[in-house]
Amino acid sequence: MARVAEAQRDSLAQALDSQLATKSDISRLELKLTEHEGEFKLIKWMLGIILGGVIALVLKAFFPIV
């Protein structure tokens, strides 16, 4: 019975060590996100312009000006 408990403890410890994020992992992720912030803003603008164009085309299709 003790061997089973030790095996469970060891496997749980190994899983927690490999799955949990450390403070340094989180700080690296935050640094990468701040590096890409400008690209995210550009993508948002591009998506907004494309969405506006699609809406204009749909409105033109349903409400043609004669």
PDBQT receptor file of N, H, CA, C and O in Angstrom, charges set to zero:
ATOM      1  N   MET A   1       0.817  -1.192   0.000  1.00  0.00    +0.000 N 
ATOM      2  CA  MET A   1       0.000   0.000   0.000  1.00  0.00    +0.000 C 
ATOM      3  C   MET A   1       0.861   1.255   0.000  1.00  0.00    +0.000 C 
ATOM      4  O   MET A   1       0.499   2.253  -0.624  1.00  0.00    +0.000 OA
ATOM      5  N   ALA A   2       1.986   1.218   0.686  1.00  0.00    +0.000 N 
ATOM      6  H   ALA A   2       2.280   0.408   1.193  1.00  0.00    +0.000 HD
ATOM      7  CA  ALA A   2       2.864   2.383   0.757  1.00  0.00    +0.000 C 
ATOM      8  C   ALA A   2       3.480   2.686  -0.601  1.00  0.00    +0.000 C 
ATOM      9  O   ALA A   2       3.689   3.846  -0.956  1.00  0.00    +0.000 OA
ATOM     10  N   ARG A   3       3.771   1.622  -1.361  1.00  0.00    +0.000 N 
ATOM     11  H   ARG A   3       3.602   0.679  -1.073  1.00  0.00    +0.000 HD
ATOM     12  CA  ARG A   3       4.349   1.837  -2.689  1.00  0.00    +0.000 C 
ATOM     13  C   ARG A   3       3.369   2.559  -3.613  1.00  0.00    +0.000 C 
ATOM     14  O   ARG A   3       3.766   3.414  -4.404  1.00  0.00    +0.000 OA
ATOM     15  N   VAL A   4       2.116   2.217  -3.508  1.00  0.00    +0.000 N 
ATOM     16  H   VAL A   4       1.793   1.523  -2.865  1.00  0.00    +0.000 HD
ATOM     17  CA  VAL A   4       1.105   2.853  -4.337  1.00  0.00    +0.000 C 
ATOM     18  C   VAL A   4       1.000   4.332  -3.982  1.00  0.00    +0.000 C 
ATOM     19  O   VAL A   4       0.907   5.182  -4.867  1.00  0.00    +0.000 OA
ATOM     20  N   ALA A   5       1.013   4.636  -2.693  1.00  0.00    +0.000 N 
ATOM     21  H   ALA A   5       1.088   3.945  -1.974  1.00  0.00    +0.000 HD
ATOM     22  CA  ALA A   5       0.932   6.029  -2.253  1.00  0.00    +0.000 C 
ATOM     23  C   ALA A   5       2.161   6.815  -2.711  1.00  0.00    +0.000 C 
ATOM     24  O   ALA A   5       2.050   7.967  -3.130  1.00  0.00    +0.000 OA
ATOM     25  N   GLU A   6       3.328   6.185  -2.628  1.00  0.00    +0.000 N 
ATOM     26  H   GLU A   6       3.419   5.249  -2.288  1.00  0.00    +0.000 HD
ATOM     27  CA  GLU A   6       4.554   6.864  -3.076  1.00  0.00    +0.000 C 
ATOM     28  C   GLU A   6       4.516   7.094  -4.587  1.00  0.00    +0.000 C 
ATOM     29  O   GLU A   6       4.926   8.151  -5.067  1.00  0.00    +0.000 OA
ATOM     30  N   ALA A   7       4.032   6.124  -5.320  1.00  0.00    +0.000 N 
ATOM     31  H   ALA A   7       3.699   5.265  -4.931  1.00  0.00    +0.000 HD
ATOM     32  CA  ALA A   7       3.942   6.268  -6.773  1.00  0.00    +0.000 C 
ATOM     33  C   ALA A   7       2.955   7.381  -7.137  1.00  0.00    +0.000 C 
ATOM     34  O   ALA A   7       3.217   8.170  -8.045  1.00  0.00    +0.000 OA
ATOM     35  N   GLN A   8       1.833   7.443  -6.437  1.00  0.00    +0.000 N 
ATOM     36  H   GLN A   8       1.621   6.802  -5.700  1.00  0.00    +0.000 HD
ATOM     37  CA  GLN A   8       0.864   8.503  -6.677  1.00  0.00    +0.000 C 
ATOM     38  C   GLN A   8       1.459   9.867  -6.347  1.00  0.00    +0.000 C 
ATOM     39  O   GLN A   8       1.270  10.829  -7.091  1.00  0.00    +0.000 OA
ATOM     40  N   ARG A   9       2.173   9.948  -5.234  1.00  0.00    +0.000 N 
ATOM     41  H   ARG A   9       2.326   9.166  -4.629  1.00  0.00    +0.000 HD
ATOM     42  CA  ARG A   9       2.797  11.206  -4.830  1.00  0.00    +0.000 C 
ATOM     43  C   ARG A   9       3.813  11.652  -5.868  1.00  0.00    +0.000 C 
ATOM     44  O   ARG A   9       3.848  12.823  -6.248  1.00  0.00    +0.000 OA
ATOM     45  N   ASP A  10       4.633  10.726  -6.324  1.00  0.00    +0.000 N 
ATOM     46  H   ASP A  10       4.604   9.775  -6.015  1.00  0.00    +0.000 HD
ATOM     47  CA  ASP A  10       5.660  11.067  -7.306  1.00  0.00    +0.000 C 
ATOM     48  C   ASP A  10       5.049  11.497  -8.640  1.00  0.00    +0.000 C 
ATOM     49  O   ASP A  10       5.505  12.463  -9.251  1.00  0.00    +0.000 OA
ATOM     50  N   SER A  11       4.025  10.786  -9.087  1.00  0.00    +0.000 N 
ATOM     51  H   SER A  11       3.654  10.001  -8.590  1.00  0.00    +0.000 HD
ATOM     52  CA  SER A  11       3.419  11.150 -10.369  1.00  0.00    +0.000 C 
ATOM     53  C   SER A  11       2.683  12.486 -10.260  1.00  0.00    +0.000 C 
ATOM     54  O   SER A  11       2.702  13.275 -11.204  1.00  0.00    +0.000 OA
ATOM     55  N   LEU A  12       2.039  12.749  -9.128  1.00  0.00    +0.000 N 
ATOM     56  H   LEU A  12       2.023  12.108  -8.360  1.00  0.00    +0.000 HD
ATOM     57  CA  LEU A  12       1.371  14.021  -8.934  1.00  0.00    +0.000 C 
ATOM     58  C   LEU A  12       2.382  15.165  -8.861  1.00  0.00    +0.000 C 
ATOM     59  O   LEU A  12       2.149  16.229  -9.434  1.00  0.00    +0.000 OA
ATOM     60  N   ALA A  13       3.477  14.963  -8.179  1.00  0.00    +0.000 N 
ATOM     61  H   ALA A  13       3.666  14.098  -7.713  1.00  0.00    +0.000 HD
ATOM     62  CA  ALA A  13       4.514  15.988  -8.093  1.00  0.00    +0.000 C 
ATOM     63  C   ALA A  13       5.109  16.280  -9.463  1.00  0.00    +0.000 C 
ATOM     64  O   ALA A  13       5.361  17.438  -9.798  1.00  0.00    +0.000 OA
ATOM     65  N   GLN A  14       5.335  15.238 -10.253  1.00  0.00    +0.000 N 
ATOM     66  H   GLN A  14       5.130  14.298  -9.981  1.00  0.00    +0.000 HD
ATOM     67  CA  GLN A  14       5.882  15.430 -11.599  1.00  0.00    +0.000 C 
ATOM     68  C   GLN A  14       4.889  16.183 -12.483  1.00  0.00    +0.000 C 
ATOM     69  O   GLN A  14       5.283  17.069 -13.242  1.00  0.00    +0.000 OA
ATOM     70  N   ALA A  15       3.616  15.839 -12.389  1.00  0.00    +0.000 N 
ATOM     71  H   ALA A  15       3.297  15.119 -11.772  1.00  0.00    +0.000 HD
ATOM     72  CA  ALA A  15       2.605  16.519 -13.201  1.00  0.00    +0.000 C 
ATOM     73  C   ALA A  15       2.492  17.986 -12.806  1.00  0.00    +0.000 C 
ATOM     74  O   ALA A  15       2.376  18.848 -13.676  1.00  0.00    +0.000 OA
ATOM     75  N   LEU A  16       2.524  18.283 -11.515  1.00  0.00    +0.000 N 
ATOM     76  H   LEU A  16       2.619  17.582 -10.807  1.00  0.00    +0.000 HD
ATOM     77  CA  LEU A  16       2.422  19.669 -11.069  1.00  0.00    +0.000 C 
ATOM     78  C   LEU A  16       3.648  20.481 -11.470  1.00  0.00    +0.000 C 
ATOM     79  O   LEU A  16       3.525  21.654 -11.823  1.00  0.00    +0.000 OA
ATOM     80  N   ASP A  17       4.815  19.873 -11.419  1.00  0.00    +0.000 N 
ATOM     81  H   ASP A  17       4.914  18.920 -11.132  1.00  0.00    +0.000 HD
ATOM     82  CA  ASP A  17       6.034  20.584 -11.811  1.00  0.00    +0.000 C 
ATOM     83  C   ASP A  17       6.030  20.942 -13.292  1.00  0.00    +0.000 C 
ATOM     84  O   ASP A  17       6.531  21.999 -13.676  1.00  0.00    +0.000 OA
ATOM     85  N   SER A  18       5.474  20.077 -14.118  1.00  0.00    +0.000 N 
ATOM     86  H   SER A  18       5.068  19.218 -13.806  1.00  0.00    +0.000 HD
ATOM     87  CA  SER A  18       5.518  20.328 -15.553  1.00  0.00    +0.000 C 
ATOM     88  C   SER A  18       4.319  21.134 -16.044  1.00  0.00    +0.000 C 
ATOM     89  O   SER A  18       4.375  21.665 -17.153  1.00  0.00    +0.000 OA
ATOM     90  N   GLN A  19       3.251  21.248 -15.282  1.00  0.00    +0.000 N 
ATOM     91  H   GLN A  19       3.206  20.816 -14.382  1.00  0.00    +0.000 HD
ATOM     92  CA  GLN A  19       2.039  21.902 -15.748  1.00  0.00    +0.000 C 
ATOM     93  C   GLN A  19       1.844  23.311 -15.200  1.00  0.00    +0.000 C 
ATOM     94  O   GLN A  19       1.215  24.134 -15.866  1.00  0.00    +0.000 OA
ATOM     95  N   LEU A  20       2.350  23.613 -14.034  1.00  0.00    +0.000 N 
ATOM     96  H   LEU A  20       2.861  22.944 -13.493  1.00  0.00    +0.000 HD
ATOM     97  CA  LEU A  20       2.120  24.916 -13.432  1.00  0.00    +0.000 C 
ATOM     98  C   LEU A  20       3.093  25.951 -13.975  1.00  0.00    +0.000 C 
ATOM     99  O   LEU A  20       4.259  25.648 -14.227  1.00  0.00    +0.000 OA
ATOM    100  N   ALA A  21       2.608  27.166 -14.153  1.00  0.00    +0.000 N 
ATOM    101  H   ALA A  21       1.661  27.412 -13.949  1.00  0.00    +0.000 HD
ATOM    102  CA  ALA A  21       3.459  28.252 -14.635  1.00  0.00    +0.000 C 
ATOM    103  C   ALA A  21       4.119  28.943 -13.447  1.00  0.00    +0.000 C 
ATOM    104  O   ALA A  21       3.480  29.181 -12.422  1.00  0.00    +0.000 OA
ATOM    105  N   THR A  22       5.386  29.259 -13.591  1.00  0.00    +0.000 N 
ATOM    106  H   THR A  22       5.905  29.065 -14.424  1.00  0.00    +0.000 HD
ATOM    107  CA  THR A  22       6.096  29.981 -12.545  1.00  0.00    +0.000 C 
ATOM    108  C   THR A  22       5.963  31.482 -12.792  1.00  0.00    +0.000 C 
ATOM    109  O   THR A  22       5.457  31.910 -13.829  1.00  0.00    +0.000 OA
ATOM    110  N   LYS A  23       6.419  32.263 -11.838  1.00  0.00    +0.000 N 
ATOM    111  H   LYS A  23       6.830  31.916 -10.995  1.00  0.00    +0.000 HD
ATOM    112  CA  LYS A  23       6.365  33.715 -12.000  1.00  0.00    +0.000 C 
ATOM    113  C   LYS A  23       7.213  34.168 -13.181  1.00  0.00    +0.000 C 
ATOM    114  O   LYS A  23       6.842  35.103 -13.891  1.00  0.00    +0.000 OA
ATOM    115  N   SER A  24       8.336  33.516 -13.391  1.00  0.00    +0.000 N 
ATOM    116  H   SER A  24       8.637  32.757 -12.815  1.00  0.00    +0.000 HD
ATOM    117  CA  SER A  24       9.185  33.894 -14.529  1.00  0.00    +0.000 C 
ATOM    118  C   SER A  24       8.505  33.549 -15.856  1.00  0.00    +0.000 C 
ATOM    119  O   SER A  24       8.658  34.278 -16.836  1.00  0.00    +0.000 OA
ATOM    120  N   ASP A  25       7.754  32.441 -15.893  1.00  0.00    +0.000 N 
ATOM    121  H   ASP A  25       7.630  31.849 -15.096  1.00  0.00    +0.000 HD
ATOM    122  CA  ASP A  25       7.004  32.099 -17.106  1.00  0.00    +0.000 C 
ATOM    123  C   ASP A  25       5.968  33.175 -17.415  1.00  0.00    +0.000 C 
ATOM    124  O   ASP A  25       5.813  33.582 -18.567  1.00  0.00    +0.000 OA
ATOM    125  N   ILE A  26       5.268  33.627 -16.397  1.00  0.00    +0.000 N 
ATOM    126  H   ILE A  26       5.394  33.296 -15.462  1.00  0.00    +0.000 HD
ATOM    127  CA  ILE A  26       4.230  34.639 -16.577  1.00  0.00    +0.000 C 
ATOM    128  C   ILE A  26       4.844  35.967 -16.993  1.00  0.00    +0.000 C 
ATOM    129  O   ILE A  26       4.301  36.656 -17.856  1.00  0.00    +0.000 OA
ATOM    130  N   SER A  27       5.978  36.336 -16.386  1.00  0.00    +0.000 N 
ATOM    131  H   SER A  27       6.419  35.777 -15.684  1.00  0.00    +0.000 HD
ATOM    132  CA  SER A  27       6.606  37.610 -16.754  1.00  0.00    +0.000 C 
ATOM    133  C   SER A  27       7.122  37.569 -18.190  1.00  0.00    +0.000 C 
ATOM    134  O   SER A  27       7.051  38.575 -18.896  1.00  0.00    +0.000 OA
ATOM    135  N   ARG A  28       7.642  36.422 -18.636  1.00  0.00    +0.000 N 
ATOM    136  H   ARG A  28       7.700  35.605 -18.063  1.00  0.00    +0.000 HD
ATOM    137  CA  ARG A  28       8.075  36.293 -20.032  1.00  0.00    +0.000 C 
ATOM    138  C   ARG A  28       6.890  36.406 -20.982  1.00  0.00    +0.000 C 
ATOM    139  O   ARG A  28       6.995  37.027 -22.040  1.00  0.00    +0.000 OA
ATOM    140  N   LEU A  29       5.772  35.814 -20.609  1.00  0.00    +0.000 N 
ATOM    141  H   LEU A  29       5.686  35.310 -19.750  1.00  0.00    +0.000 HD
ATOM    142  CA  LEU A  29       4.578  35.896 -21.441  1.00  0.00    +0.000 C 
ATOM    143  C   LEU A  29       4.075  37.330 -21.528  1.00  0.00    +0.000 C 
ATOM    144  O   LEU A  29       3.688  37.787 -22.604  1.00  0.00    +0.000 OA
ATOM    145  N   GLU A  30       4.076  38.046 -20.401  1.00  0.00    +0.000 N 
ATOM    146  H   GLU A  30       4.390  37.675 -19.527  1.00  0.00    +0.000 HD
ATOM    147  CA  GLU A  30       3.660  39.443 -20.401  1.00  0.00    +0.000 C 
ATOM    148  C   GLU A  30       4.585  40.294 -21.271  1.00  0.00    +0.000 C 
ATOM    149  O   GLU A  30       4.122  41.193 -21.973  1.00  0.00    +0.000 OA
ATOM    150  N   LEU A  31       5.882  40.016 -21.228  1.00  0.00    +0.000 N 
ATOM    151  H   LEU A  31       6.258  39.286 -20.658  1.00  0.00    +0.000 HD
ATOM    152  CA  LEU A  31       6.841  40.745 -22.043  1.00  0.00    +0.000 C 
ATOM    153  C   LEU A  31       6.571  40.513 -23.524  1.00  0.00    +0.000 C 
ATOM    154  O   LEU A  31       6.604  41.458 -24.313  1.00  0.00    +0.000 OA
ATOM    155  N   LYS A  32       6.306  39.273 -23.910  1.00  0.00    +0.000 N 
ATOM    156  H   LYS A  32       6.280  38.506 -23.270  1.00  0.00    +0.000 HD
ATOM    157  CA  LYS A  32       6.014  38.976 -25.313  1.00  0.00    +0.000 C 
ATOM    158  C   LYS A  32       4.714  39.647 -25.753  1.00  0.00    +0.000 C 
ATOM    159  O   LYS A  32       4.624  40.129 -26.881  1.00  0.00    +0.000 OA
ATOM    160  N   LEU A  33       3.709  39.685 -24.880  1.00  0.00    +0.000 N 
ATOM    161  H   LEU A  33       3.782  39.292 -23.963  1.00  0.00    +0.000 HD
ATOM    162  CA  LEU A  33       2.452  40.325 -25.245  1.00  0.00    +0.000 C 
ATOM    163  C   LEU A  33       2.633  41.821 -25.433  1.00  0.00    +0.000 C 
ATOM    164  O   LEU A  33       2.037  42.399 -26.342  1.00  0.00    +0.000 OA
ATOM    165  N   THR A  34       3.435  42.457 -24.604  1.00  0.00    +0.000 N 
ATOM    166  H   THR A  34       3.919  41.988 -23.865  1.00  0.00    +0.000 HD
ATOM    167  CA  THR A  34       3.659  43.890 -24.773  1.00  0.00    +0.000 C 
ATOM    168  C   THR A  34       4.470  44.170 -26.027  1.00  0.00    +0.000 C 
ATOM    169  O   THR A  34       4.304  45.221 -26.647  1.00  0.00    +0.000 OA
ATOM    170  N   GLU A  35       5.348  43.243 -26.414  1.00  0.00    +0.000 N 
ATOM    171  H   GLU A  35       5.483  42.390 -25.911  1.00  0.00    +0.000 HD
ATOM    172  CA  GLU A  35       6.110  43.411 -27.651  1.00  0.00    +0.000 C 
ATOM    173  C   GLU A  35       5.189  43.385 -28.874  1.00  0.00    +0.000 C 
ATOM    174  O   GLU A  35       5.456  44.069 -29.862  1.00  0.00    +0.000 OA
ATOM    175  N   HIS A  36       4.127  42.614 -28.815  1.00  0.00    +0.000 N 
ATOM    176  H   HIS A  36       3.911  42.059 -28.012  1.00  0.00    +0.000 HD
ATOM    177  CA  HIS A  36       3.234  42.445 -29.956  1.00  0.00    +0.000 C 
ATOM    178  C   HIS A  36       2.009  43.351 -29.883  1.00  0.00    +0.000 C 
ATOM    179  O   HIS A  36       1.103  43.219 -30.705  1.00  0.00    +0.000 OA
ATOM    180  N   GLU A  37       1.963  44.249 -28.935  1.00  0.00    +0.000 N 
ATOM    181  H   GLU A  37       2.699  44.356 -28.267  1.00  0.00    +0.000 HD
ATOM    182  CA  GLU A  37       0.787  45.100 -28.760  1.00  0.00    +0.000 C 
ATOM    183  C   GLU A  37       0.516  45.955 -29.996  1.00  0.00    +0.000 C 
ATOM    184  O   GLU A  37      -0.642  46.126 -30.378  1.00  0.00    +0.000 OA
ATOM    185  N   GLY A  38       1.547  46.490 -30.620  1.00  0.00    +0.000 N 
ATOM    186  H   GLY A  38       2.488  46.352 -30.309  1.00  0.00    +0.000 HD
ATOM    187  CA  GLY A  38       1.369  47.296 -31.826  1.00  0.00    +0.000 C 
ATOM    188  C   GLY A  38       0.791  46.491 -32.971  1.00  0.00    +0.000 C 
ATOM    189  O   GLY A  38      -0.037  46.992 -33.733  1.00  0.00    +0.000 OA
ATOM    190  N   GLU A  39       1.219  45.257 -33.096  1.00  0.00    +0.000 N 
ATOM    191  H   GLU A  39       1.891  44.850 -32.478  1.00  0.00    +0.000 HD
ATOM    192  CA  GLU A  39       0.689  44.394 -34.149  1.00  0.00    +0.000 C 
ATOM    193  C   GLU A  39      -0.787  44.095 -33.900  1.00  0.00    +0.000 C 
ATOM    194  O   GLU A  39      -1.574  44.029 -34.844  1.00  0.00    +0.000 OA
ATOM    195  N   PHE A  40      -1.163  43.916 -32.644  1.00  0.00    +0.000 N 
ATOM    196  H   PHE A  40      -0.524  43.969 -31.877  1.00  0.00    +0.000 HD
ATOM    197  CA  PHE A  40      -2.564  43.667 -32.314  1.00  0.00    +0.000 C 
ATOM    198  C   PHE A  40      -3.425  44.865 -32.688  1.00  0.00    +0.000 C 
ATOM    199  O   PHE A  40      -4.532  44.701 -33.199  1.00  0.00    +0.000 OA
ATOM    200  N   LYS A  41      -2.921  46.067 -32.437  1.00  0.00    +0.000 N 
ATOM    201  H   LYS A  41      -2.021  46.200 -32.022  1.00  0.00    +0.000 HD
ATOM    202  CA  LYS A  41      -3.680  47.268 -32.788  1.00  0.00    +0.000 C 
ATOM    203  C   LYS A  41      -3.858  47.357 -34.299  1.00  0.00    +0.000 C 
ATOM    204  O   LYS A  41      -4.937  47.712 -34.774  1.00  0.00    +0.000 OA
ATOM    205  N   LEU A  42      -2.816  47.040 -35.056  1.00  0.00    +0.000 N 
ATOM    206  H   LEU A  42      -1.939  46.752 -34.670  1.00  0.00    +0.000 HD
ATOM    207  CA  LEU A  42      -2.895  47.064 -36.514  1.00  0.00    +0.000 C 
ATOM    208  C   LEU A  42      -3.925  46.054 -37.013  1.00  0.00    +0.000 C 
ATOM    209  O   LEU A  42      -4.717  46.360 -37.904  1.00  0.00    +0.000 OA
ATOM    210  N   ILE A  43      -3.915  44.877 -36.450  1.00  0.00    +0.000 N 
ATOM    211  H   ILE A  43      -3.271  44.628 -35.726  1.00  0.00    +0.000 HD
ATOM    212  CA  ILE A  43      -4.864  43.842 -36.866  1.00  0.00    +0.000 C 
ATOM    213  C   ILE A  43      -6.295  44.275 -36.550  1.00  0.00    +0.000 C 
ATOM    214  O   ILE A  43      -7.206  44.019 -37.337  1.00  0.00    +0.000 OA
ATOM    215  N   LYS A  44      -6.499  44.926 -35.408  1.00  0.00    +0.000 N 
ATOM    216  H   LYS A  44      -5.758  45.134 -34.768  1.00  0.00    +0.000 HD
ATOM    217  CA  LYS A  44      -7.834  45.413 -35.058  1.00  0.00    +0.000 C 
ATOM    218  C   LYS A  44      -8.314  46.445 -36.077  1.00  0.00    +0.000 C 
ATOM    219  O   LYS A  44      -9.470  46.405 -36.501  1.00  0.00    +0.000 OA
ATOM    220  N   TRP A  45      -7.440  47.365 -36.471  1.00  0.00    +0.000 N 
ATOM    221  H   TRP A  45      -6.502  47.397 -36.126  1.00  0.00    +0.000 HD
ATOM    222  CA  TRP A  45      -7.815  48.372 -37.462  1.00  0.00    +0.000 C 
ATOM    223  C   TRP A  45      -8.129  47.726 -38.804  1.00  0.00    +0.000 C 
ATOM    224  O   TRP A  45      -9.113  48.081 -39.454  1.00  0.00    +0.000 OA
ATOM    225  N   MET A  46      -7.298  46.784 -39.217  1.00  0.00    +0.000 N 
ATOM    226  H   MET A  46      -6.499  46.496 -38.690  1.00  0.00    +0.000 HD
ATOM    227  CA  MET A  46      -7.526  46.116 -40.495  1.00  0.00    +0.000 C 
ATOM    228  C   MET A  46      -8.852  45.359 -40.476  1.00  0.00    +0.000 C 
ATOM    229  O   MET A  46      -9.603  45.397 -41.451  1.00  0.00    +0.000 OA
ATOM    230  N   LEU A  47      -9.138  44.684 -39.390  1.00  0.00    +0.000 N 
ATOM    231  H   LEU A  47      -8.528  44.653 -38.598  1.00  0.00    +0.000 HD
ATOM    232  CA  LEU A  47     -10.394  43.953 -39.264  1.00  0.00    +0.000 C 
ATOM    233  C   LEU A  47     -11.577  44.909 -39.293  1.00  0.00    +0.000 C 
ATOM    234  O   LEU A  47     -12.600  44.605 -39.908  1.00  0.00    +0.000 OA
ATOM    235  N   GLY A  48     -11.455  46.057 -38.638  1.00  0.00    +0.000 N 
ATOM    236  H   GLY A  48     -10.624  46.304 -38.139  1.00  0.00    +0.000 HD
ATOM    237  CA  GLY A  48     -12.525  47.045 -38.649  1.00  0.00    +0.000 C 
ATOM    238  C   GLY A  48     -12.793  47.592 -40.035  1.00  0.00    +0.000 C 
ATOM    239  O   GLY A  48     -13.947  47.764 -40.427  1.00  0.00    +0.000 OA
ATOM    240  N   ILE A  49     -11.729  47.867 -40.783  1.00  0.00    +0.000 N 
ATOM    241  H   ILE A  49     -10.791  47.728 -40.465  1.00  0.00    +0.000 HD
ATOM    242  CA  ILE A  49     -11.891  48.390 -42.151  1.00  0.00    +0.000 C 
ATOM    243  C   ILE A  49     -12.545  47.338 -43.046  1.00  0.00    +0.000 C 
ATOM    244  O   ILE A  49     -13.440  47.662 -43.827  1.00  0.00    +0.000 OA
ATOM    245  N   ILE A  50     -12.113  46.100 -42.939  1.00  0.00    +0.000 N 
ATOM    246  H   ILE A  50     -11.386  45.837 -42.304  1.00  0.00    +0.000 HD
ATOM    247  CA  ILE A  50     -12.703  45.030 -43.747  1.00  0.00    +0.000 C 
ATOM    248  C   ILE A  50     -14.169  44.832 -43.379  1.00  0.00    +0.000 C 
ATOM    249  O   ILE A  50     -15.014  44.671 -44.259  1.00  0.00    +0.000 OA
ATOM    250  N   LEU A  51     -14.474  44.842 -42.092  1.00  0.00    +0.000 N 
ATOM    251  H   LEU A  51     -13.788  44.973 -41.377  1.00  0.00    +0.000 HD
ATOM    252  CA  LEU A  51     -15.859  44.683 -41.646  1.00  0.00    +0.000 C 
ATOM    253  C   LEU A  51     -16.729  45.831 -42.147  1.00  0.00    +0.000 C 
ATOM    254  O   LEU A  51     -17.868  45.611 -42.559  1.00  0.00    +0.000 OA
ATOM    255  N   GLY A  52     -16.202  47.050 -42.114  1.00  0.00    +0.000 N 
ATOM    256  H   GLY A  52     -15.277  47.229 -41.779  1.00  0.00    +0.000 HD
ATOM    257  CA  GLY A  52     -16.930  48.193 -42.651  1.00  0.00    +0.000 C 
ATOM    258  C   GLY A  52     -17.205  48.043 -44.135  1.00  0.00    +0.000 C 
ATOM    259  O   GLY A  52     -18.300  48.370 -44.591  1.00  0.00    +0.000 OA
ATOM    260  N   GLY A  53     -16.253  47.563 -44.886  1.00  0.00    +0.000 N 
ATOM    261  H   GLY A  53     -15.363  47.297 -44.516  1.00  0.00    +0.000 HD
ATOM    262  CA  GLY A  53     -16.439  47.339 -46.318  1.00  0.00    +0.000 C 
ATOM    263  C   GLY A  53     -17.494  46.286 -46.598  1.00  0.00    +0.000 C 
ATOM    264  O   GLY A  53     -18.313  46.446 -47.504  1.00  0.00    +0.000 OA
ATOM    265  N   VAL A  54     -17.478  45.217 -45.827  1.00  0.00    +0.000 N 
ATOM    266  H   VAL A  54     -16.813  45.088 -45.092  1.00  0.00    +0.000 HD
ATOM    267  CA  VAL A  54     -18.470  44.161 -46.020  1.00  0.00    +0.000 C 
ATOM    268  C   VAL A  54     -19.864  44.685 -45.693  1.00  0.00    +0.000 C 
ATOM    269  O   VAL A  54     -20.820  44.400 -46.414  1.00  0.00    +0.000 OA
ATOM    270  N   ILE A  55     -19.985  45.445 -44.616  1.00  0.00    +0.000 N 
ATOM    271  H   ILE A  55     -19.209  45.677 -44.030  1.00  0.00    +0.000 HD
ATOM    272  CA  ILE A  55     -21.288  46.015 -44.251  1.00  0.00    +0.000 C 
ATOM    273  C   ILE A  55     -21.768  46.963 -45.345  1.00  0.00    +0.000 C 
ATOM    274  O   ILE A  55     -22.953  46.964 -45.680  1.00  0.00    +0.000 OA
ATOM    275  N   ALA A  56     -20.871  47.767 -45.904  1.00  0.00    +0.000 N 
ATOM    276  H   ALA A  56     -19.909  47.766 -45.631  1.00  0.00    +0.000 HD
ATOM    277  CA  ALA A  56     -21.253  48.680 -46.981  1.00  0.00    +0.000 C 
ATOM    278  C   ALA A  56     -21.744  47.903 -48.200  1.00  0.00    +0.000 C 
ATOM    279  O   ALA A  56     -22.724  48.303 -48.829  1.00  0.00    +0.000 OA
ATOM    280  N   LEU A  57     -21.089  46.815 -48.537  1.00  0.00    +0.000 N 
ATOM    281  H   LEU A  57     -20.293  46.491 -48.026  1.00  0.00    +0.000 HD
ATOM    282  CA  LEU A  57     -21.520  46.012 -49.687  1.00  0.00    +0.000 C 
ATOM    283  C   LEU A  57     -22.872  45.354 -49.439  1.00  0.00    +0.000 C 
ATOM    284  O   LEU A  57     -23.705  45.289 -50.343  1.00  0.00    +0.000 OA
ATOM    285  N   VAL A  58     -23.094  44.873 -48.235  1.00  0.00    +0.000 N 
ATOM    286  H   VAL A  58     -22.417  44.926 -47.500  1.00  0.00    +0.000 HD
ATOM    287  CA  VAL A  58     -24.383  44.249 -47.916  1.00  0.00    +0.000 C 
ATOM    288  C   VAL A  58     -25.494  45.284 -47.972  1.00  0.00    +0.000 C 
ATOM    289  O   VAL A  58     -26.565  45.011 -48.514  1.00  0.00    +0.000 OA
ATOM    290  N   LEU A  59     -25.257  46.465 -47.422  1.00  0.00    +0.000 N 
ATOM    291  H   LEU A  59     -24.387  46.687 -46.982  1.00  0.00    +0.000 HD
ATOM    292  CA  LEU A  59     -26.262  47.518 -47.470  1.00  0.00    +0.000 C 
ATOM    293  C   LEU A  59     -26.551  47.944 -48.912  1.00  0.00    +0.000 C 
ATOM    294  O   LEU A  59     -27.701  48.196 -49.272  1.00  0.00    +0.000 OA
ATOM    295  N   LYS A  60     -25.519  48.021 -49.717  1.00  0.00    +0.000 N 
ATOM    296  H   LYS A  60     -24.585  47.816 -49.425  1.00  0.00    +0.000 HD
ATOM    297  CA  LYS A  60     -25.693  48.391 -51.123  1.00  0.00    +0.000 C 
ATOM    298  C   LYS A  60     -26.500  47.336 -51.872  1.00  0.00    +0.000 C 
ATOM    299  O   LYS A  60     -27.281  47.667 -52.765  1.00  0.00    +0.000 OA
ATOM    300  N   ALA A  61     -26.312  46.060 -51.508  1.00  0.00    +0.000 N 
ATOM    301  H   ALA A  61     -25.677  45.792 -50.782  1.00  0.00    +0.000 HD
ATOM    302  CA  ALA A  61     -27.045  44.984 -52.172  1.00  0.00    +0.000 C 
ATOM    303  C   ALA A  61     -28.526  45.017 -51.816  1.00  0.00    +0.000 C 
ATOM    304  O   ALA A  61     -29.366  44.747 -52.674  1.00  0.00    +0.000 OA
ATOM    305  N   PHE A  62     -28.859  45.336 -50.591  1.00  0.00    +0.000 N 
ATOM    306  H   PHE A  62     -28.177  45.555 -49.894  1.00  0.00    +0.000 HD
ATOM    307  CA  PHE A  62     -30.253  45.317 -50.172  1.00  0.00    +0.000 C 
ATOM    308  C   PHE A  62     -30.965  46.668 -50.356  1.00  0.00    +0.000 C 
ATOM    309  O   PHE A  62     -32.193  46.711 -50.435  1.00  0.00    +0.000 OA
ATOM    310  N   PHE A  63     -30.220  47.742 -50.424  1.00  0.00    +0.000 N 
ATOM    311  H   PHE A  63     -29.223  47.707 -50.360  1.00  0.00    +0.000 HD
ATOM    312  CA  PHE A  63     -30.797  49.078 -50.604  1.00  0.00    +0.000 C 
ATOM    313  C   PHE A  63     -30.110  49.782 -51.766  1.00  0.00    +0.000 C 
ATOM    314  O   PHE A  63     -29.367  50.740 -51.552  1.00  0.00    +0.000 OA
ATOM    315  N   PRO A  64     -30.346  49.325 -52.988  1.00  0.00    +0.000 N 
ATOM    316  CA  PRO A  64     -29.670  49.954 -54.136  1.00  0.00    +0.000 C 
ATOM    317  C   PRO A  64     -30.185  51.365 -54.369  1.00  0.00    +0.000 C 
ATOM    318  O   PRO A  64     -31.374  51.644 -54.216  1.00  0.00    +0.000 OA
ATOM    319  N   ILE A  65     -29.278  52.235 -54.737  1.00  0.00    +0.000 N 
ATOM    320  H   ILE A  65     -28.313  52.008 -54.861  1.00  0.00    +0.000 HD
ATOM    321  CA  ILE A  65     -29.642  53.615 -55.074  1.00  0.00    +0.000 C 
ATOM    322  C   ILE A  65     -29.832  53.677 -56.583  1.00  0.00    +0.000 C 
ATOM    323  O   ILE A  65     -28.907  53.402 -57.347  1.00  0.00    +0.000 OA
ATOM    324  N   VAL A  66     -31.021  54.033 -56.996  1.00  0.00    +0.000 N 
ATOM    325  H   VAL A  66     -31.772  54.256 -56.375  1.00  0.00    +0.000 HD
ATOM    326  CA  VAL A  66     -31.339  54.070 -58.424  1.00  0.00    +0.000 C 
ATOM    327  C   VAL A  66     -31.227  55.467 -58.948  1.00  0.00    +0.000 C 
ATOM    328  O   VAL A  66     -31.457  55.702 -60.134  1.00  0.00    +0.000 OA
TER     329      VAL A  66
